[in-house]
Amino acid sequence: MLDLIIVGAGPAGLTAALYASRAGANVLVLDGGAPGGKLNLTAEIENYPGTKMKGPELAYSMYEQCLSFGAKQEYGEVTKIENKEDYKIVYVGDKSYEARYVLIATGTKERKMNIPLEEEMTGRGVSYCAVCDGPFFKGKTVTVIGGGNSAIEESIYLSDIAEKVNIIVRRDVLRADQYLVDKLKQKENIEIHFLKKPYSIEVTDQKVTGLVVSDSKTEELSTITTQGIFPFIGLDPITDFVKNLDIIDEYGYILVDENQETKVSGIFAAGDVTSKQLRQVVTATNDGAIAGQYIASLLK
Ligand code: NDP
């Protein structure tokens, strides 16, 4: 029986693992992907105090630090968590693990545009990760969808690789922070198309050649010539596997108290997957520290 199983190895999960294992707990971190979560998809982290690093570098440094205090890590996608009176069972396919406490730190996944050919062309011109796929579009035209912090930040990143970056915004204003908007204005190869919504994808010879957009007011259709499409239109929580526990709000985010505990005793959540205002690396690590330290104190 483990003391704590952490589901999700992003900044929240890794920080909880650091605090709990450093306080002597026997901790296992499970994740279906590489440790670091969304840090691995982020070019530059410039608002985590005291550091200016590439996302994957910060991810690796957090990962190494929690392993150095004895936390263990395994790959595996958790499919269900079962609540027993004084322990929990965590299922990974047909395998299962038991622990006194469980912390859910699975974060969020990219929202899809839900337009024709989006799924078929993912990885063949449609991408949700500028850092991963941006280099394929050197000297080409790419189109980013969205007006939030992600869309603007990634457009700035892509503008150093692609010849031209179009941004499609469904309203007539950007939602992104002013600091990023100011940075965007300095880029000469970025064009913003306000009041446009993605409608369909044009494909020629199995390659993306254009994005058809509809006008938000008149619904008139027009085509933007582009070889790459990068949707950054928001995020949805990864909580399908905890539906049986009745701990999520109407949007799918997990509700927690000041110790990051859900209404199910012994089941905690931290980071972007929880219901909160500000989803940042710094707030994820904050949640993870609170949960890790509190869980360790329960084991004493
Ligand atoms: P946001 O929800 O902030 O923005 C989503 C954007 O996509 C909005 O412009 C929205 O338009 C638009 N949109 C939503 N649905 C559609 C659709 N179906 N078609 C077209 N456009 C659509 O998401 P982000 O991913 O940008 O950010 C998520 C969170 O992460 C935020 O809290 C953000 O602040 C944070 N973040 C912070 C960063 C930083 O501080 N450096 C970097 C990246 C993210 P509308 O405005 O009309 O709703």
py3Dmol code that shows the C-alpha trace and the ligand (Angstrom):
import py3Dmol

protein = """\
ATOM      1  CA  MET A   1       0.000   0.000   0.000  1.00  0.00           C
ATOM      2  CA  LEU A   2       1.420   3.355  -1.098  1.00  0.00           C
ATOM      3  CA  ASP A   3       0.953   6.541   0.913  1.00  0.00           C
ATOM      4  CA  LEU A   4       0.080   8.701  -2.072  1.00  0.00           C
ATOM      5  CA  ILE A   5      -0.632   8.210  -5.769  1.00  0.00           C
ATOM      6  CA  ILE A   6      -0.425  11.330  -7.889  1.00  0.00           C
ATOM      7  CA  VAL A   7      -2.250  11.177 -11.211  1.00  0.00           C
ATOM      8  CA  GLY A   8      -0.555  13.599 -13.598  1.00  0.00           C
ATOM      9  CA  ALA A   9       3.093  14.695 -13.743  1.00  0.00           C
ATOM     10  CA  GLY A  10       2.704  18.358 -14.629  1.00  0.00           C
ATOM     11  CA  PRO A  11       3.934  21.176 -12.351  1.00  0.00           C
ATOM     12  CA  ALA A  12       1.113  20.548  -9.814  1.00  0.00           C
ATOM     13  CA  GLY A  13       1.720  16.795  -9.580  1.00  0.00           C
ATOM     14  CA  LEU A  14       5.512  17.097  -9.499  1.00  0.00           C
ATOM     15  CA  THR A  15       5.404  19.764  -6.775  1.00  0.00           C
ATOM     16  CA  ALA A  16       3.046  17.648  -4.660  1.00  0.00           C
ATOM     17  CA  ALA A  17       5.428  14.711  -5.153  1.00  0.00           C
ATOM     18  CA  LEU A  18       8.367  16.896  -4.066  1.00  0.00           C
ATOM     19  CA  TYR A  19       6.661  18.118  -0.879  1.00  0.00           C
ATOM     20  CA  ALA A  20       5.158  14.769   0.141  1.00  0.00           C
ATOM     21  CA  SER A  21       8.256  12.650  -0.581  1.00  0.00           C
ATOM     22  CA  ARG A  22      10.542  15.197   1.073  1.00  0.00           C
ATOM     23  CA  ALA A  23       8.323  14.889   4.173  1.00  0.00           C
ATOM     24  CA  GLY A  24       8.824  11.109   4.107  1.00  0.00           C
ATOM     25  CA  ALA A  25       5.778   9.836   2.182  1.00  0.00           C
ATOM     26  CA  ASN A  26       5.929   6.856  -0.153  1.00  0.00           C
ATOM     27  CA  VAL A  27       4.789   8.475  -3.421  1.00  0.00           C
ATOM     28  CA  LEU A  28       4.034   7.162  -6.931  1.00  0.00           C
ATOM     29  CA  VAL A  29       3.405   9.568  -9.823  1.00  0.00           C
ATOM     30  CA  LEU A  30       1.460   8.192 -12.804  1.00  0.00           C
ATOM     31  CA  ASP A  31       1.217   9.883 -16.186  1.00  0.00           C
ATOM     32  CA  GLY A  32       0.457   8.737 -19.716  1.00  0.00           C
ATOM     33  CA  GLY A  33       3.052  11.106 -21.192  1.00  0.00           C
ATOM     34  CA  ALA A  34       6.393  12.689 -20.450  1.00  0.00           C
ATOM     35  CA  PRO A  35       6.796  14.333 -17.018  1.00  0.00           C
ATOM     36  CA  GLY A  36       6.220  18.078 -17.128  1.00  0.00           C
ATOM     37  CA  GLY A  37       2.766  18.239 -18.696  1.00  0.00           C
ATOM     38  CA  LYS A  38       2.127  21.417 -20.657  1.00  0.00           C
ATOM     39  CA  LEU A  39       5.595  22.747 -19.767  1.00  0.00           C
ATOM     40  CA  ASN A  40       6.839  20.412 -22.506  1.00  0.00           C
ATOM     41  CA  LEU A  41       4.753  22.301 -25.055  1.00  0.00           C
ATOM     42  CA  THR A  42       5.831  25.766 -23.957  1.00  0.00           C
ATOM     43  CA  ALA A  43       8.738  27.556 -25.618  1.00  0.00           C
ATOM     44  CA  GLU A  44       9.696  30.087 -22.969  1.00  0.00           C
ATOM     45  CA  ILE A  45       8.487  30.392 -19.388  1.00  0.00           C
ATOM     46  CA  GLU A  46       8.762  34.067 -18.500  1.00  0.00           C
ATOM     47  CA  ASN A  47       6.296  34.485 -15.644  1.00  0.00           C
ATOM     48  CA  TYR A  48       7.445  31.842 -13.166  1.00  0.00           C
ATOM     49  CA  PRO A  49       9.304  33.973 -10.617  1.00  0.00           C
ATOM     50  CA  GLY A  50      13.058  33.742 -10.499  1.00  0.00           C
ATOM     51  CA  THR A  51      13.519  31.849 -13.725  1.00  0.00           C
ATOM     52  CA  LYS A  52      13.522  32.372 -17.480  1.00  0.00           C
ATOM     53  CA  MET A  53      13.806  28.912 -18.970  1.00  0.00           C
ATOM     54  CA  LYS A  54      12.561  26.795 -21.841  1.00  0.00           C
ATOM     55  CA  GLY A  55       9.450  24.849 -20.754  1.00  0.00           C
ATOM     56  CA  PRO A  56      10.964  21.362 -21.195  1.00  0.00           C
ATOM     57  CA  GLU A  57      14.058  22.405 -19.179  1.00  0.00           C
ATOM     58  CA  LEU A  58      11.934  23.535 -16.245  1.00  0.00           C
ATOM     59  CA  ALA A  59       9.892  20.310 -16.547  1.00  0.00           C
ATOM     60  CA  TYR A  60      12.993  18.134 -16.360  1.00  0.00           C
ATOM     61  CA  SER A  61      14.401  20.063 -13.437  1.00  0.00           C
ATOM     62  CA  MET A  62      11.124  19.677 -11.477  1.00  0.00           C
ATOM     63  CA  TYR A  63      11.017  15.966 -12.336  1.00  0.00           C
ATOM     64  CA  GLU A  64      14.613  15.283 -11.234  1.00  0.00           C
ATOM     65  CA  GLN A  65      14.078  17.216  -8.009  1.00  0.00           C
ATOM     66  CA  CYS A  66      11.102  15.152  -6.860  1.00  0.00           C
ATOM     67  CA  LEU A  67      12.815  11.864  -7.784  1.00  0.00           C
ATOM     68  CA  SER A  68      15.805  12.934  -5.673  1.00  0.00           C
ATOM     69  CA  PHE A  69      13.573  12.788  -2.591  1.00  0.00           C
ATOM     70  CA  GLY A  70      12.419   9.249  -3.370  1.00  0.00           C
ATOM     71  CA  ALA A  71       9.209   9.757  -5.375  1.00  0.00           C
ATOM     72  CA  LYS A  72       8.678   7.045  -8.012  1.00  0.00           C
ATOM     73  CA  GLN A  73       7.231   7.569 -11.477  1.00  0.00           C
ATOM     74  CA  GLU A  74       5.512   5.179 -13.882  1.00  0.00           C
ATOM     75  CA  TYR A  75       3.843   5.621 -17.257  1.00  0.00           C
ATOM     76  CA  GLY A  76       0.169   4.822 -17.365  1.00  0.00           C
ATOM     77  CA  GLU A  77      -3.170   6.380 -18.212  1.00  0.00           C
ATOM     78  CA  VAL A  78      -5.514   6.180 -15.232  1.00  0.00           C
ATOM     79  CA  THR A  79      -8.966   4.960 -16.211  1.00  0.00           C
ATOM     80  CA  LYS A  80     -10.760   4.941 -12.844  1.00  0.00           C
ATOM     81  CA  ILE A  81     -10.328   5.711  -9.140  1.00  0.00           C
ATOM     82  CA  GLU A  82     -12.317   3.729  -6.601  1.00  0.00           C
ATOM     83  CA  ASN A  83     -12.958   5.110  -3.135  1.00  0.00           C
ATOM     84  CA  LYS A  84     -12.719   2.571  -0.306  1.00  0.00           C
ATOM     85  CA  GLU A  85     -13.202   3.662   3.288  1.00  0.00           C
ATOM     86  CA  ASP A  86      -9.564   4.085   4.297  1.00  0.00           C
ATOM     87  CA  TYR A  87      -7.750   3.551   1.003  1.00  0.00           C
ATOM     88  CA  LYS A  88      -8.194   4.136  -2.725  1.00  0.00           C
ATOM     89  CA  ILE A  89      -7.719   1.929  -5.798  1.00  0.00           C
ATOM     90  CA  VAL A  90      -6.287   3.516  -8.918  1.00  0.00           C
ATOM     91  CA  TYR A  91      -6.808   1.595 -12.178  1.00  0.00           C
ATOM     92  CA  VAL A  92      -4.447   1.821 -15.152  1.00  0.00           C
ATOM     93  CA  GLY A  93      -6.046  -0.410 -17.782  1.00  0.00           C
ATOM     94  CA  ASP A  94      -6.168  -3.884 -16.222  1.00  0.00           C
ATOM     95  CA  LYS A  95      -3.497  -3.014 -13.633  1.00  0.00           C
ATOM     96  CA  SER A  96      -4.361  -1.442 -10.269  1.00  0.00           C
ATOM     97  CA  TYR A  97      -2.532   0.322  -7.420  1.00  0.00           C
ATOM     98  CA  GLU A  98      -3.624   0.987  -3.834  1.00  0.00           C
ATOM     99  CA  ALA A  99      -2.834   4.047  -1.746  1.00  0.00           C
ATOM    100  CA  ARG A 100      -4.047   5.839   1.373  1.00  0.00           C
ATOM    101  CA  TYR A 101      -4.443   9.088  -0.567  1.00  0.00           C
ATOM    102  CA  VAL A 102      -4.835  10.114  -4.205  1.00  0.00           C
ATOM    103  CA  LEU A 103      -4.087  13.485  -5.795  1.00  0.00           C
ATOM    104  CA  ILE A 104      -5.519  14.261  -9.223  1.00  0.00           C
ATOM    105  CA  ALA A 105      -3.401  16.694 -11.240  1.00  0.00           C
ATOM    106  CA  THR A 106      -4.321  15.815 -14.817  1.00  0.00           C
ATOM    107  CA  GLY A 107      -4.641  19.382 -16.095  1.00  0.00           C
ATOM    108  CA  THR A 108      -6.475  20.270 -19.261  1.00  0.00           C
ATOM    109  CA  LYS A 109      -6.546  19.324 -22.935  1.00  0.00           C
ATOM    110  CA  GLU A 110      -6.860  21.557 -25.998  1.00  0.00           C
ATOM    111  CA  ARG A 111     -10.360  22.356 -27.182  1.00  0.00           C
ATOM    112  CA  LYS A 112     -11.118  21.260 -30.747  1.00  0.00           C
ATOM    113  CA  MET A 113     -12.622  23.532 -33.448  1.00  0.00           C
ATOM    114  CA  ASN A 114     -15.064  20.766 -34.470  1.00  0.00           C
ATOM    115  CA  ILE A 115     -14.935  21.632 -38.164  1.00  0.00           C
ATOM    116  CA  PRO A 116     -14.719  19.243 -41.141  1.00  0.00           C
ATOM    117  CA  LEU A 117     -11.310  17.577 -41.710  1.00  0.00           C
ATOM    118  CA  GLU A 118      -9.864  18.842 -38.397  1.00  0.00           C
ATOM    119  CA  GLU A 119      -9.322  15.333 -37.054  1.00  0.00           C
ATOM    120  CA  GLU A 120      -8.118  13.837 -40.355  1.00  0.00           C
ATOM    121  CA  MET A 121      -5.557  16.624 -40.868  1.00  0.00           C
ATOM    122  CA  THR A 122      -4.219  16.649 -37.292  1.00  0.00           C
ATOM    123  CA  GLY A 123      -0.482  16.037 -37.611  1.00  0.00           C
ATOM    124  CA  ARG A 124      -0.709  16.809 -41.340  1.00  0.00           C
ATOM    125  CA  GLY A 125      -1.108  20.572 -41.206  1.00  0.00           C
ATOM    126  CA  VAL A 126      -3.324  20.976 -38.148  1.00  0.00           C
ATOM    127  CA  SER A 127      -1.398  21.163 -34.871  1.00  0.00           C
ATOM    128  CA  TYR A 128      -2.149  22.047 -31.244  1.00  0.00           C
ATOM    129  CA  CYS A 129       1.528  22.551 -30.341  1.00  0.00           C
ATOM    130  CA  ALA A 130       3.555  25.358 -31.903  1.00  0.00           C
ATOM    131  CA  VAL A 131       6.772  24.338 -30.148  1.00  0.00           C
ATOM    132  CA  CYS A 132       6.470  20.753 -31.438  1.00  0.00           C
ATOM    133  CA  ASP A 133       5.362  21.424 -35.016  1.00  0.00           C
ATOM    134  CA  GLY A 134       6.273  25.069 -35.729  1.00  0.00           C
ATOM    135  CA  PRO A 135       9.635  24.159 -37.334  1.00  0.00           C
ATOM    136  CA  PHE A 136       7.788  22.248 -40.119  1.00  0.00           C
ATOM    137  CA  PHE A 137       6.451  25.602 -41.326  1.00  0.00           C
ATOM    138  CA  LYS A 138       9.714  27.452 -41.853  1.00  0.00           C
ATOM    139  CA  GLY A 139       9.161  30.036 -44.581  1.00  0.00           C
ATOM    140  CA  LYS A 140       5.449  29.116 -44.927  1.00  0.00           C
ATOM    141  CA  THR A 141       2.168  30.728 -43.919  1.00  0.00           C
ATOM    142  CA  VAL A 142       0.430  29.525 -40.755  1.00  0.00           C
ATOM    143  CA  THR A 143      -2.884  30.471 -39.194  1.00  0.00           C
ATOM    144  CA  VAL A 144      -3.569  30.589 -35.470  1.00  0.00           C
ATOM    145  CA  ILE A 145      -7.131  30.531 -34.159  1.00  0.00           C
ATOM    146  CA  GLY A 146      -8.028  32.326 -30.914  1.00  0.00           C
ATOM    147  CA  GLY A 147      -7.446  35.621 -29.152  1.00  0.00           C
ATOM    148  CA  GLY A 148      -6.383  34.435 -25.681  1.00  0.00           C
ATOM    149  CA  ASN A 149      -2.937  34.269 -24.077  1.00  0.00           C
ATOM    150  CA  SER A 150      -2.104  30.923 -25.704  1.00  0.00           C
ATOM    151  CA  ALA A 151      -3.002  32.067 -29.234  1.00  0.00           C
ATOM    152  CA  ILE A 152      -1.046  35.304 -28.950  1.00  0.00           C
ATOM    153  CA  GLU A 153       1.972  33.769 -27.237  1.00  0.00           C
ATOM    154  CA  GLU A 154       2.188  30.966 -29.813  1.00  0.00           C
ATOM    155  CA  SER A 155       1.664  33.408 -32.721  1.00  0.00           C
ATOM    156  CA  ILE A 156       4.655  35.414 -31.519  1.00  0.00           C
ATOM    157  CA  TYR A 157       6.689  32.209 -31.323  1.00  0.00           C
ATOM    158  CA  LEU A 158       5.574  31.093 -34.805  1.00  0.00           C
ATOM    159  CA  SER A 159       6.314  34.503 -36.332  1.00  0.00           C
ATOM    160  CA  ASP A 160      10.042  33.833 -35.877  1.00  0.00           C
ATOM    161  CA  ILE A 161       9.765  30.634 -37.947  1.00  0.00           C
ATOM    162  CA  ALA A 162       6.991  31.121 -40.505  1.00  0.00           C
ATOM    163  CA  GLU A 163       7.008  33.739 -43.210  1.00  0.00           C
ATOM    164  CA  LYS A 164       3.544  34.927 -42.223  1.00  0.00           C
ATOM    165  CA  VAL A 165       1.164  34.321 -39.328  1.00  0.00           C
ATOM    166  CA  ASN A 166      -2.585  34.993 -39.590  1.00  0.00           C
ATOM    167  CA  ILE A 167      -4.628  35.160 -36.407  1.00  0.00           C
ATOM    168  CA  ILE A 168      -8.369  34.425 -36.577  1.00  0.00           C
ATOM    169  CA  VAL A 169     -10.372  36.045 -33.761  1.00  0.00           C
ATOM    170  CA  ARG A 170     -14.123  35.501 -33.493  1.00  0.00           C
ATOM    171  CA  ARG A 171     -14.857  38.795 -31.716  1.00  0.00           C
ATOM    172  CA  ASP A 172     -13.448  42.279 -32.397  1.00  0.00           C
ATOM    173  CA  VAL A 173     -11.191  42.219 -29.322  1.00  0.00           C
ATOM    174  CA  LEU A 174      -8.343  40.110 -28.021  1.00  0.00           C
ATOM    175  CA  ARG A 175      -8.673  38.408 -24.657  1.00  0.00           C
ATOM    176  CA  ALA A 176      -4.893  38.174 -24.126  1.00  0.00           C
ATOM    177  CA  ASP A 177      -2.915  40.216 -21.553  1.00  0.00           C
ATOM    178  CA  GLN A 178      -1.827  43.697 -22.686  1.00  0.00           C
ATOM    179  CA  TYR A 179       1.842  42.777 -22.295  1.00  0.00           C
ATOM    180  CA  LEU A 180       1.462  40.074 -24.971  1.00  0.00           C
ATOM    181  CA  VAL A 181      -0.643  42.316 -27.219  1.00  0.00           C
ATOM    182  CA  ASP A 182       2.118  44.957 -27.102  1.00  0.00           C
ATOM    183  CA  LYS A 183       4.705  42.331 -28.000  1.00  0.00           C
ATOM    184  CA  LEU A 184       2.502  41.144 -30.871  1.00  0.00           C
ATOM    185  CA  LYS A 185       2.241  44.649 -32.309  1.00  0.00           C
ATOM    186  CA  GLN A 186       6.007  44.706 -32.831  1.00  0.00           C
ATOM    187  CA  LYS A 187       5.782  41.753 -35.234  1.00  0.00           C
ATOM    188  CA  GLU A 188       5.493  42.823 -38.846  1.00  0.00           C
ATOM    189  CA  ASN A 189       4.567  39.420 -40.279  1.00  0.00           C
ATOM    190  CA  ILE A 190       1.449  38.877 -38.132  1.00  0.00           C
ATOM    191  CA  GLU A 191      -1.977  39.834 -39.481  1.00  0.00           C
ATOM    192  CA  ILE A 192      -5.076  39.715 -37.253  1.00  0.00           C
ATOM    193  CA  HIS A 193      -8.448  38.914 -38.846  1.00  0.00           C
ATOM    194  CA  PHE A 194     -11.136  40.017 -36.390  1.00  0.00           C
ATOM    195  CA  LEU A 195     -14.752  38.807 -36.465  1.00  0.00           C
ATOM    196  CA  LYS A 196     -13.926  35.560 -38.233  1.00  0.00           C
ATOM    197  CA  LYS A 197     -14.671  31.977 -37.178  1.00  0.00           C
ATOM    198  CA  PRO A 198     -13.105  28.769 -38.519  1.00  0.00           C
ATOM    199  CA  TYR A 199     -15.552  27.026 -40.867  1.00  0.00           C
ATOM    200  CA  SER A 200     -13.732  24.304 -42.815  1.00  0.00           C
ATOM    201  CA  ILE A 201     -10.288  23.237 -43.986  1.00  0.00           C
ATOM    202  CA  GLU A 202      -9.152  23.190 -47.608  1.00  0.00           C
ATOM    203  CA  VAL A 203      -6.977  20.240 -48.521  1.00  0.00           C
ATOM    204  CA  THR A 204      -5.094  19.621 -51.774  1.00  0.00           C
ATOM    205  CA  ASP A 205      -3.033  16.441 -52.361  1.00  0.00           C
ATOM    206  CA  GLN A 206      -3.409  15.459 -48.667  1.00  0.00           C
ATOM    207  CA  LYS A 207      -1.965  18.793 -47.543  1.00  0.00           C
ATOM    208  CA  VAL A 208      -3.627  21.762 -45.864  1.00  0.00           C
ATOM    209  CA  THR A 209      -3.833  24.642 -48.337  1.00  0.00           C
ATOM    210  CA  GLY A 210      -6.395  26.926 -46.738  1.00  0.00           C
ATOM    211  CA  LEU A 211      -8.786  27.727 -43.924  1.00  0.00           C
ATOM    212  CA  VAL A 212     -12.316  28.763 -44.798  1.00  0.00           C
ATOM    213  CA  VAL A 213     -13.626  31.294 -42.265  1.00  0.00           C
ATOM    214  CA  SER A 214     -17.096  32.695 -41.754  1.00  0.00           C
ATOM    215  CA  ASP A 215     -17.773  36.302 -40.806  1.00  0.00           C
ATOM    216  CA  SER A 216     -19.108  36.486 -37.216  1.00  0.00           C
ATOM    217  CA  LYS A 217     -21.747  39.049 -38.216  1.00  0.00           C
ATOM    218  CA  THR A 218     -22.716  38.334 -41.850  1.00  0.00           C
ATOM    219  CA  GLU A 219     -21.694  34.638 -41.962  1.00  0.00           C
ATOM    220  CA  GLU A 220     -20.107  35.358 -45.346  1.00  0.00           C
ATOM    221  CA  LEU A 221     -17.397  32.792 -46.182  1.00  0.00           C
ATOM    222  CA  SER A 222     -13.862  33.583 -47.312  1.00  0.00           C
ATOM    223  CA  THR A 223     -10.648  31.565 -47.616  1.00  0.00           C
ATOM    224  CA  ILE A 224      -7.289  32.273 -46.028  1.00  0.00           C
ATOM    225  CA  THR A 225      -4.403  30.605 -47.833  1.00  0.00           C
ATOM    226  CA  THR A 226      -2.323  28.734 -45.266  1.00  0.00           C
ATOM    227  CA  GLN A 227      -0.210  25.603 -44.930  1.00  0.00           C
ATOM    228  CA  GLY A 228      -0.544  25.267 -41.170  1.00  0.00           C
ATOM    229  CA  ILE A 229      -3.481  25.645 -38.781  1.00  0.00           C
ATOM    230  CA  PHE A 230      -2.877  26.068 -35.050  1.00  0.00           C
ATOM    231  CA  PRO A 231      -6.069  26.240 -32.948  1.00  0.00           C
ATOM    232  CA  PHE A 232      -5.596  27.737 -29.458  1.00  0.00           C
ATOM    233  CA  ILE A 233      -9.227  28.238 -28.499  1.00  0.00           C
ATOM    234  CA  GLY A 234      -9.200  27.247 -24.862  1.00  0.00           C
ATOM    235  CA  LEU A 235      -8.915  24.194 -22.716  1.00  0.00           C
ATOM    236  CA  ASP A 236     -11.129  21.505 -21.187  1.00  0.00           C
ATOM    237  CA  PRO A 237     -10.322  19.650 -17.944  1.00  0.00           C
ATOM    238  CA  ILE A 238      -9.234  16.004 -18.086  1.00  0.00           C
ATOM    239  CA  THR A 239     -11.732  14.544 -15.648  1.00  0.00           C
ATOM    240  CA  ASP A 240     -13.663  11.860 -17.565  1.00  0.00           C
ATOM    241  CA  PHE A 241     -12.089   9.151 -15.412  1.00  0.00           C
ATOM    242  CA  VAL A 242     -13.405  10.658 -12.134  1.00  0.00           C
ATOM    243  CA  LYS A 243     -17.057  11.073 -13.151  1.00  0.00           C
ATOM    244  CA  ASN A 244     -17.986   8.218 -10.749  1.00  0.00           C
ATOM    245  CA  LEU A 245     -16.763  10.274  -7.754  1.00  0.00           C
ATOM    246  CA  ASP A 246     -19.145  13.237  -8.212  1.00  0.00           C
ATOM    247  CA  ILE A 247     -16.421  15.837  -7.487  1.00  0.00           C
ATOM    248  CA  ILE A 248     -16.643  18.038 -10.611  1.00  0.00           C
ATOM    249  CA  ASP A 249     -18.506  21.267 -11.333  1.00  0.00           C
ATOM    250  CA  GLU A 250     -20.776  21.965 -14.321  1.00  0.00           C
ATOM    251  CA  TYR A 251     -17.732  22.687 -16.553  1.00  0.00           C
ATOM    252  CA  GLY A 252     -15.920  19.486 -15.571  1.00  0.00           C
ATOM    253  CA  TYR A 253     -13.369  21.093 -13.193  1.00  0.00           C
ATOM    254  CA  ILE A 254     -12.729  19.499  -9.778  1.00  0.00           C
ATOM    255  CA  LEU A 255     -13.957  21.332  -6.665  1.00  0.00           C
ATOM    256  CA  VAL A 256     -11.530  21.428  -3.713  1.00  0.00           C
ATOM    257  CA  ASP A 257     -11.229  23.045  -0.277  1.00  0.00           C
ATOM    258  CA  GLU A 258      -8.310  25.107   1.109  1.00  0.00           C
ATOM    259  CA  ASN A 259      -6.233  21.917   1.568  1.00  0.00           C
ATOM    260  CA  GLN A 260      -6.946  20.899  -2.055  1.00  0.00           C
ATOM    261  CA  GLU A 261      -9.186  18.062  -0.799  1.00  0.00           C
ATOM    262  CA  THR A 262     -12.342  17.135  -2.681  1.00  0.00           C
ATOM    263  CA  LYS A 263     -15.586  16.278  -0.900  1.00  0.00           C
ATOM    264  CA  VAL A 264     -14.445  12.639  -1.049  1.00  0.00           C
ATOM    265  CA  SER A 265     -12.160  12.265   1.970  1.00  0.00           C
ATOM    266  CA  GLY A 266      -8.623  11.319   0.955  1.00  0.00           C
ATOM    267  CA  ILE A 267      -9.013  12.343  -2.690  1.00  0.00           C
ATOM    268  CA  PHE A 268      -7.268  15.608  -3.560  1.00  0.00           C
ATOM    269  CA  ALA A 269      -6.813  17.667  -6.727  1.00  0.00           C
ATOM    270  CA  ALA A 270      -4.334  20.353  -7.755  1.00  0.00           C
ATOM    271  CA  GLY A 271      -3.441  22.593 -10.679  1.00  0.00           C
ATOM    272  CA  ASP A 272      -5.343  23.411 -13.869  1.00  0.00           C
ATOM    273  CA  VAL A 273      -7.835  20.566 -13.367  1.00  0.00           C
ATOM    274  CA  THR A 274      -9.368  22.342 -10.361  1.00  0.00           C
ATOM    275  CA  SER A 275     -12.036  25.024 -10.457  1.00  0.00           C
ATOM    276  CA  LYS A 276     -10.189  28.355 -10.086  1.00  0.00           C
ATOM    277  CA  GLN A 277      -9.512  31.740 -11.676  1.00  0.00           C
ATOM    278  CA  LEU A 278      -5.850  31.690 -12.634  1.00  0.00           C
ATOM    279  CA  ARG A 279      -4.259  28.711 -14.408  1.00  0.00           C
ATOM    280  CA  GLN A 280      -0.497  29.229 -14.443  1.00  0.00           C
ATOM    281  CA  VAL A 281       2.638  27.242 -13.602  1.00  0.00           C
ATOM    282  CA  VAL A 282       2.976  29.261 -10.408  1.00  0.00           C
ATOM    283  CA  THR A 283      -0.584  28.548  -9.248  1.00  0.00           C
ATOM    284  CA  ALA A 284      -0.225  24.860 -10.145  1.00  0.00           C
ATOM    285  CA  THR A 285       2.936  24.533  -8.050  1.00  0.00           C
ATOM    286  CA  ASN A 286       1.197  26.439  -5.247  1.00  0.00           C
ATOM    287  CA  ASP A 287      -1.674  23.912  -5.222  1.00  0.00           C
ATOM    288  CA  GLY A 288       0.750  21.000  -5.377  1.00  0.00           C
ATOM    289  CA  ALA A 289       2.755  22.292  -2.411  1.00  0.00           C
ATOM    290  CA  ILE A 290      -0.377  22.759  -0.285  1.00  0.00           C
ATOM    291  CA  ALA A 291      -1.687  19.279  -1.128  1.00  0.00           C
ATOM    292  CA  GLY A 292       1.671  17.495  -0.744  1.00  0.00           C
ATOM    293  CA  GLN A 293       2.446  19.065   2.607  1.00  0.00           C
ATOM    294  CA  TYR A 294      -1.074  18.498   3.969  1.00  0.00           C
ATOM    295  CA  ILE A 295      -1.198  14.853   2.858  1.00  0.00           C
ATOM    296  CA  ALA A 296       2.217  14.242   4.447  1.00  0.00           C
ATOM    297  CA  SER A 297       0.898  15.726   7.724  1.00  0.00           C
ATOM    298  CA  LEU A 298      -2.071  13.269   7.665  1.00  0.00           C
ATOM    299  CA  LEU A 299       0.377  10.360   7.519  1.00  0.00           C
ATOM    300  CA  LYS A 300       2.156  11.375  10.756  1.00  0.00           C
TER     301      LYS A 300
END
"""
ligand_1 = """\
48
NDP
P -8.779 31.329 -23.405
O -10.055 30.671 -22.971
O -8.187 32.378 -22.557
O -8.982 31.953 -24.865
C -9.595 31.210 -25.883
C -9.689 32.064 -27.128
O -10.264 31.286 -28.180
C -10.593 33.279 -26.964
O -10.124 34.322 -27.776
C -11.943 32.746 -27.466
O -12.780 33.751 -27.954
C -11.486 31.866 -28.600
N -12.424 30.775 -28.903
C -13.020 29.912 -28.049
N -13.779 29.011 -28.713
C -13.645 29.323 -30.020
C -14.186 28.761 -31.212
N -14.994 27.687 -31.191
N -13.856 29.330 -32.388
C -13.040 30.424 -32.442
N -12.484 30.997 -31.358
C -12.801 30.450 -30.160
O -7.784 30.075 -23.651
P -6.176 30.000 -23.673
O -5.887 28.622 -24.099
O -5.580 31.121 -24.425
O -5.737 30.158 -22.158
C -6.215 29.249 -21.161
C -5.748 29.756 -19.788
O -4.322 29.671 -19.690
C -6.113 31.220 -19.564
O -6.440 31.383 -18.214
C -4.847 31.944 -19.926
O -4.718 33.223 -19.329
C -3.776 30.975 -19.429
N -2.510 31.168 -20.161
C -1.584 32.019 -19.646
C -0.385 32.274 -20.287
C 0.591 33.233 -19.693
O 0.301 33.853 -18.694
N 1.767 33.412 -20.245
C -0.055 31.588 -21.558
C -1.113 30.759 -22.043
C -2.285 30.553 -21.366
P -13.654 34.683 -26.954
O -12.689 35.677 -26.367
O -14.651 35.280 -27.873
O -14.263 33.753 -25.936
"""
view = py3Dmol.view(width=600, height=400)
view.addModel(protein, "pdb")
view.setStyle({"model": 0}, {"cartoon": {"style": "trace"}})
view.addModel(ligand_1, "xyz")
view.setStyle({"model": 1}, {"stick": {}})
view.zoomTo()
view.show()
